[in-house]
């Protein structure tokens, strides 16, 4: 088959693109040029629910989660994220995934690694990325979750393993409504024979929306005897397609005496 002109141009441009990538500004330099990005910081741990990642105010999170997730039971025990899928973080993730700005994976992966707690005593850390089907990997050229996992493992000096694999090519989760995302992953992921007993697994992905991808992977890792699974993502997106509103506790209630005190208009003259 004779190569097309577009294919030839890509082949000829690839070495030049690789060479020029070293001359391009680093993610840190790009962030400093944007006032909004320069002031951006990852959210503190107490700014969101450690179970689902949704923003939550003080005293709104219980051991069973926040009002958004209290009726769900994910297969991972905790979630860490850098922020919401809003600018400028959303733009950086898009540059990584769709503009082949791979150095964002190292930059954001190091930020994520610094937010992760150490494994509890008696547990050995192990970094595992969410897998990507080989056809999508060929199309995109890389698995962004794997690049992020490499950065996390390198930063924390933790081992990395990929026992998960995609067995079926599925539609991108981001293209589906929340109601069909779980069924889209049915029988689409498998775990190779491995014994994860004694390991604290750090499960890495770029964005969490409904949590179906993370939950499916965590369930398989639990079946491989993983006693502790800590999900870690760059950002979470609102599954309703709207911008999250922080859950805050109600205003301080009035006292019983104030509630029972009659209003002056209800008092009859003696």
Secondary structure, 3 states (H helix, E strand, C coil): CCCCHHHHHHHHHHHHHHHHHCCCCCHHHHHHHCHHHHCCCCCCHHHECCCCCCEECCCCCECCECCCCCCCCCCCCEEEEEEECCCCHHHHHHHHHHCCCCHHHHHHHHHHHHHCCCCCCCCEEEEEECCCCHHHHHHHCCCHHHHHHHHHHHHHCCCECCCEEECCCCCCHHHCCHHHHHHHCCCCEEECCCCCCCEEEEEEEEEECCCHHHHHHHHHHHHCCCCEEEEEEEEECCCCCCCCCCECCCCCCCCHHHHHCCCHHHCCCC
